Amino acid sequence: MPVLLWTDALFFLLMLMVLVYALHVRRREHLRAPWRRIMQSPLAMGAAVVLGAYVLVALIDSMHFRPASSGAGYGEVISVLDYLARPLRMQTEKTYSAPFATHLYSKETIELENGREIRGYPRLEYGGAHLDDPRAQRAGDILRTSLVALAEAALVSLVLSLLVLTVLARRSATSLRESMQRVLHGRGRVPWRTLLGTAAALIVLVFLLLELSANYHVLGTDKVGQDVLYAAIKSIRTGLIIGTLSTLVMLPFALALGIAAGYLRGWVDDAVQYVYTTLSSIPSILLIAAAILMIQVYMANHPGNFTSVEQRADLRLLFLCIILGITSWTNLCRLLRGEVLKLREVDYVQAASAFGVRHGTIMLRHLLPNVMHIVMIMVVLDFSGLVLAEAVLSYINIGVDPATYSWGNMINSARLELAREPVVWWSLVAAFVFMFTLVLAANLFADVVRDAFDPRLRRETA
């Protein structure tokens, strides 16, 4: 039975808005020109492939349903990603185990067949369970599995490259060999060499993780024995939800108030400045903590409104997105107000006002399109900041629900694990690598978007 959570619906709505915007851009040359410059940048295209992989994982993880149980009714709410990654989700150990380990990380009392008890490292139930002698066989088994994964990834990458080269050859009316040479030498407007290279690297990584995770815990297990790789992958959706939905909440406030303050001036400008100055003066961490405490009290007083743990966690995630959006619109509003103060004095705006065009029409048709480059730049730049904000908030226990997979919760739990002896380091490293890759790709893409959409930089380049 399909289940639609609030964050699922809003995430799908956002993807639909992106698709509508893409169709809108396709019909207008002045909007296509900046995106054409972005598509000609190897750095931006490489980052876009990585971001696309993250978005694909988040979309699959946002398709929730209740599977039919063996008895009457339905089971717990899971996503399509949970169903596809069922081995990682179900194969839990007793407690901590290191990456690619075959034994637990800490010593326990082991009872032998003759009744004697010794202190040692028990074998894992799933990790390396197919090996008879782990010490002698593990390295060779990992090497063989990796070689098989590399061969499969090479075959898939070759097929994908041939399909792309065939399409390019047909479009340019050239042979497949000429098309291949153009791509290898980096000739052409679109950096296909970078695109195919980045895609091939991701395919290799995916096949390595698929093959190795079938018999090992690639990134180890946490305190309750759950696979850390599974937790890191599940956290992708939370990071993207925080970054995108918070932006969706922020934009209406920033656009409406910033344009109105800059164009109407007078008491409207004074009121808007008072609001965002007051809001900026309040520490955002206090507002977020207050909102999270309010929703916790509401859920505690109305337990009947939530039929599952997933719905409780989803409502808290939604509230976190709302409060982050409400507290982060002030900077963009300030920038839009300053830009509109300049634009309202240009000739075409003054002419429209002299002809009696209504203020709302002027703001929508003349001012809004001319500030969209600022909006585009700020949205992409703020995305990475919001992703990092979730990690910080979860670290101090006012972020997402503890039942929600997130990099912040992983880092928060790793804080206590680092005090153990021996140190449990892999949860922190896994969260850091996944979050660092997303934020780095977003920042690299944002730099190119800023250069393409900023009119001053375009004039200097020309």
C-alpha positions in Angstrom: 0.0 0.0 0.0 1.6 3.3 -1.0 2.3 5.9 1.7 2.8 9.6 1.0 4.6 11.5 3.7 4.6 15.3 3.9 8.2 15.6 3.0 7.7 13.1 0.1 4.9 15.2 -1.4 6.9 18.5 -1.1 10.1 16.9 -2.5 8.1 15.6 -5.5 6.5 19.0 -5.9 10.0 20.6 -5.9 11.2 18.2 -8.6 8.1 19.1 -10.7 8.9 22.8 -10.3 12.4 22.2 -11.5 11.1 20.3 -14.5 8.6 23.2 -15.3 11.5 25.7 -15.0 13.6 23.6 -17.4 10.8 23.7 -19.9 10.4 27.4 -19.4 14.1 28.0 -20.0 14.1 25.9 -23.1 11.7 28.3 -24.9 13.7 31.5 -24.1 17.1 32.2 -25.5 18.0 34.8 -22.9 17.5 32.2 -20.2 19.2 29.4 -22.1 22.4 31.4 -22.6 23.6 31.2 -18.9 22.7 27.5 -18.7 24.6 26.9 -21.9 27.7 28.4 -20.4 27.2 26.2 -17.3 26.9 23.1 -19.5 30.2 24.0 -21.2 32.1 23.9 -17.9 33.8 20.6 -17.2 33.8 21.4 -13.4 30.1 22.1 -13.4 29.2 19.0 -15.4 31.3 16.7 -13.2 29.6 18.2 -10.1 26.2 17.9 -11.7 26.7 14.1 -12.2 27.5 13.7 -8.5 24.5 15.8 -7.5 22.3 13.8 -9.9 23.4 10.6 -8.2 22.4 12.0 -4.8 19.1 13.2 -6.1 18.3 9.8 -7.6 19.0 8.1 -4.3 16.8 10.6 -2.5 13.9 10.1 -5.0 14.1 6.3 -4.6 14.1 6.7 -0.8 11.1 9.1 -0.9 8.8 6.4 -2.4 7.3 4.9 0.7 4.8 2.0 1.0 3.6 -0.6 3.4 4.4 -4.1 2.2 1.8 -6.9 2.7 2.7 -8.9 5.8 2.4 -12.7 6.2 -0.7 -12.3 8.3 -3.6 -9.9 7.8 -2.9 -6.2 7.1 0.4 -4.5 6.2 3.8 -4.2 7.7 5.9 -1.2 8.7 6.4 1.8 6.4 9.5 1.3 4.2 10.8 3.0 1.1 11.8 1.5 -2.3 15.5 2.0 -1.2 14.8 0.0 1.9 13.4 -2.8 -0.2 16.3 -2.8 -2.7 18.9 -2.6 0.2 17.1 -5.3 2.3 20.3 -7.3 2.9 22.1 -4.2 4.4 19.0 -3.4 6.4 18.3 -6.8 7.8 21.8 -8.2 8.3 22.5 -6.7 11.7 25.3 -7.8 14.1 25.4 -7.8 17.8 27.4 -4.5 18.2 30.4 -2.7 16.7 32.5 -4.3 14.0 35.2 -2.6 11.9 35.1 -2.2 8.1 35.5 -5.6 6.3 35.8 -7.3 9.7 34.8 -10.9 10.4 34.8 -10.6 14.2 33.4 -8.1 16.7 35.4 -5.1 17.6 35.5 -5.7 21.3 36.2 -8.8 23.4 33.5 -10.8 24.9 33.1 -14.0 26.9 33.0 -17.0 24.5 31.8 -20.4 25.7 33.6 -23.3 24.0 32.1 -26.7 23.2 33.7 -28.3 26.3 32.1 -25.7 28.6 35.2 -23.6 29.1 34.8 -19.8 28.9 37.5 -17.6 27.3 37.8 -13.9 26.4 38.0 -13.3 22.7 36.5 -11.7 19.6 33.3 -13.6 18.5 32.7 -14.2 14.8 30.1 -12.0 13.1 26.8 -13.5 12.1 26.9 -12.1 8.5 30.2 -10.3 7.9 32.6 -12.8 6.3 30.4 -15.7 7.3 31.1 -17.6 4.1 34.8 -17.9 5.0 36.1 -21.0 6.7 39.4 -19.4 7.7 39.0 -15.6 7.8 42.6 -14.7 8.5 43.9 -16.7 5.5 41.0 -16.2 3.1 39.7 -12.7 3.7 42.2 -10.6 1.7 42.0 -12.9 -1.3 38.2 -13.0 -1.2 38.0 -9.2 -1.1 40.5 -8.9 -4.0 38.5 -11.4 -6.2 35.2 -9.7 -5.4 36.7 -6.3 -6.3 38.0 -7.6 -9.6 34.6 -9.0 -10.5 33.0 -5.7 -9.6 35.5 -3.8 -11.7 34.9 -6.0 -14.7 31.1 -5.5 -14.4 31.5 -1.8 -14.0 33.8 -1.6 -17.0 31.3 -3.4 -19.1 28.4 -1.1 -18.0 30.6 2.0 -18.5 31.6 0.8 -22.0 28.0 0.2 -23.0 26.9 3.6 -21.7 29.8 5.4 -23.5 29.0 3.6 -26.8 25.4 4.7 -26.5 26.3 8.3 -25.9 28.9 8.3 -28.7 26.4 6.8 -31.1 23.8 9.5 -30.3 26.5 12.2 -30.7 27.6 10.7 -34.0 24.1 10.7 -35.4 23.5 14.3 -34.3 26.7 15.6 -35.9 26.4 13.3 -39.0 29.8 11.9 -38.4 31.2 8.4 -37.8 31.5 6.7 -34.5 35.3 6.9 -34.6 35.3 10.6 -35.3 32.8 11.2 -32.5 35.0 9.2 -30.1 38.1 11.2 -31.0 36.3 14.5 -30.4 35.2 13.3 -27.0 38.6 12.0 -26.0 40.3 15.2 -27.1 37.7 17.4 -25.4 36.5 19.1 -28.5 33.0 20.3 -28.5 30.8 22.6 -26.5 29.6 20.0 -23.9 32.4 18.4 -21.9 31.4 14.8 -22.6 34.8 13.5 -21.5 34.2 14.8 -18.0 30.6 13.6 -18.0 31.4 10.1 -19.0 34.5 9.9 -16.8 32.6 11.0 -13.7 29.7 8.6 -14.5 32.2 5.8 -15.0 33.8 6.5 -11.6 30.4 6.4 -9.9 29.5 3.2 -11.7 32.7 1.6 -10.4 32.0 2.8 -6.9 28.4 1.4 -7.0 29.4 -2.0 -8.3 32.2 -2.2 -5.7 29.8 -1.4 -2.9 27.2 -3.9 -4.3 29.5 -6.8 -4.6 31.5 -6.3 -1.4 28.4 -5.4 0.8 26.9 -8.8 -0.1 29.4 -10.6 2.2 31.0 -7.8 4.3 30.1 -4.7 6.2 32.1 -2.3 4.0 31.9 0.6 6.5 31.5 -1.5 9.6 28.6 -1.6 12.0 27.4 0.8 14.8 26.5 0.2 18.4 23.4 -1.7 17.7 25.0 -3.7 14.9 23.5 -1.9 12.0 25.4 -1.5 8.8 27.0 2.0 8.6 27.0 2.1 4.8 23.2 1.6 4.9 22.8 4.5 7.5 25.0 6.8 5.4 23.0 6.1 2.2 19.7 6.6 4.0 21.0 10.0 5.3 21.2 11.3 1.7 17.5 11.9 1.6 17.5 13.8 4.9 20.3 16.1 3.7 18.6 16.9 0.4 15.2 17.4 2.1 16.7 19.9 4.5 18.6 21.8 1.7 15.7 21.9 -0.8 12.6 22.3 1.2 14.1 25.0 3.4 14.8 26.9 0.2 11.2 26.3 -0.9 10.0 27.9 2.4 12.5 30.8 2.2 11.9 32.0 -1.4 8.3 33.4 -1.0 9.3 35.5 2.0 12.5 36.8 0.4 11.0 37.5 -3.1 7.8 39.2 -1.9 9.2 41.3 0.9 12.5 42.2 -0.8 10.9 43.3 -4.1 8.0 45.1 -2.3 10.4 47.0 0.0 12.7 48.1 -2.8 10.0 49.2 -5.2 7.3 50.6 -2.9 9.6 52.2 -0.4 8.0 54.4 2.3 6.3 52.7 5.2 6.5 49.3 3.4 10.3 49.5 3.2 10.5 50.6 6.8 8.2 47.7 8.0 10.2 45.1 6.0 13.5 46.4 7.3 12.2 46.3 10.8 11.0 42.7 10.4 14.3 41.3 9.0 16.5 43.4 11.2 14.6 42.1 14.3 14.6 38.5 13.0 18.4 38.7 12.3 19.0 40.0 15.8 17.5 36.9 17.4 19.9 33.9 17.5 18.4 31.4 15.1 19.4 28.5 17.3 16.9 29.7 19.9 14.1 29.9 17.4 14.9 26.4 16.0 15.1 25.0 19.6 11.8 26.5 20.5 10.0 25.2 17.4 11.4 21.7 17.9 10.3 21.7 21.5 6.8 22.9 20.5 6.4 20.0 18.0 7.7 17.5 20.6 5.1 18.7 23.1 2.4 18.5 20.5 3.4 14.9 19.5 3.5 13.9 23.2 0.0 15.3 23.8 -1.6 13.9 20.7 -0.1 10.4 20.1 -3.3 9.3 18.3 -2.6 11.6 15.4 0.5 9.5 14.4 0.0 5.9 13.3 3.7 5.2 12.8 7.2 6.2 14.0 7.9 7.4 10.4 5.1 9.9 10.5 6.3 11.4 13.8 9.9 11.7 12.4 8.6 13.1 9.1 6.6 15.8 10.9 9.7 16.9 12.9 11.7 16.9 9.7 9.1 19.1 8.1 9.0 21.5 11.0 12.8 21.7 10.9 12.7 22.7 7.2 10.1 25.3 7.9 11.9 27.0 10.8 15.2 26.9 8.8 13.5 28.6 5.9 11.9 31.2 8.1 15.2 32.1 9.7 17.3 32.1 6.5 15.3 34.4 4.2 16.7 37.7 5.6 20.0 37.8 3.7 18.3 37.2 0.3 15.6 39.7 1.1 18.3 42.3 1.9 20.1 41.7 -1.4 16.8 41.8 -3.4 15.8 45.1 -1.8 19.1 46.7 -2.7 18.9 45.5 -6.3 15.3 46.6 -6.8 16.2 50.1 -5.4 18.5 50.4 -8.4 16.1 48.8 -10.9 13.1 51.0 -10.1 15.0 54.0 -11.4 15.8 52.5 -14.9 13.9 53.8 -17.9 11.6 50.9 -18.7 10.3 50.8 -15.1 9.8 54.6 -15.1 8.0 54.3 -18.5 5.7 51.6 -17.2 4.9 53.6 -14.2 4.2 56.8 -16.3 1.8 54.8 -18.5 -0.2 53.8 -15.5 0.8 50.1 -15.2 -0.2 48.7 -11.9 2.5 48.2 -9.3 1.9 44.5 -9.1 2.4 44.1 -12.8 5.6 46.1 -12.8 7.0 44.0 -9.9 6.1 40.7 -11.6 7.0 41.5 -15.3 9.8 44.0 -15.0 11.5 43.6 -11.6 11.2 39.9 -10.8 12.8 38.5 -14.0 15.7 41.0 -13.5 16.6 39.8 -10.0 16.3 36.1 -10.7 20.1 35.8 -11.3 20.6 36.9 -7.6 17.9 34.4 -6.5 19.6 31.6 -8.5 23.0 32.3 -7.1 21.8 32.6 -3.5 19.7 29.4 -3.7 22.6 27.3 -4.9 25.0 28.8 -2.4 22.7 28.5 0.6 22.0 24.8 -0.2 25.3 23.6 1.2 24.9 25.8 4.3 21.5 24.3 5.1 22.9 20.7 4.7 25.7 21.6 7.2 23.2 23.2 9.5 21.3 19.9 9.9 24.5 18.2 11.0 25.2 20.9 13.6 21.6 20.9 14.9 21.5 17.1 15.2 24.8 17.2 17.0 23.3 19.3 19.8 20.0 17.2 19.8 17.7 19.8 18.3 17.8 18.6 14.8 15.9 15.7 13.2 14.2 13.0 15.1 16.7 10.4 16.6 14.8 7.7 14.6 15.6 9.5 11.3 18.7 8.6 9.4 20.9 11.7 9.1 24.6 12.5 9.0 24.1 14.8 12.0 22.7 11.9 14.0 25.7 9.7 12.9 28.1 12.4 14.0 26.3 12.8 17.3 26.6 9.1 18.0 30.2 9.0 16.8 31.0 11.7 19.4 30.6 9.1 22.2 32.2 6.3 20.2 35.4 8.3 19.9 35.9 8.1 23.6 36.0 4.3 23.6 39.1 2.3 23.7 39.8 1.2 21.0 38.4 4.1 19.1 35.3 3.5 16.9 36.1 5.9 14.0 34.2 4.6 11.0 30.7 6.1 11.7 32.3 9.6 11.8 34.4 9.0 8.7 31.4 7.6 6.7 29.2 10.6 7.6 32.0 13.0 6.8 32.8 11.5 3.4 29.2 11.4 2.2 28.4 14.9 3.5 31.7 16.4 2.2 31.1 15.0 -1.3 27.6 16.5 -1.5 28.6 19.9 -0.1 31.8 20.0 -2.3 29.8 19.2 -5.5 27.1 21.8 -4.6 29.8 24.4 -4.0 31.6 23.7 -7.2 28.4 23.9 -9.1 27.4 27.1 -7.3 30.6 28.8 -8.3 29.9 28.2 -12.0 26.3 29.2 -11.6 27.4 32.5 -10.0 29.8 33.2 -12.8 27.2 32.4 -15.5 24.3 34.4 -14.0 26.1 37.4 -12.6 25.7 40.2 -15.3 28.8 42.1 -14.1 31.0 39.0 -14.5 29.6 38.4 -17.9 30.4 41.9 -19.0 34.0 41.7 -17.6 34.5 38.4 -19.5 33.1 39.9 -22.7 
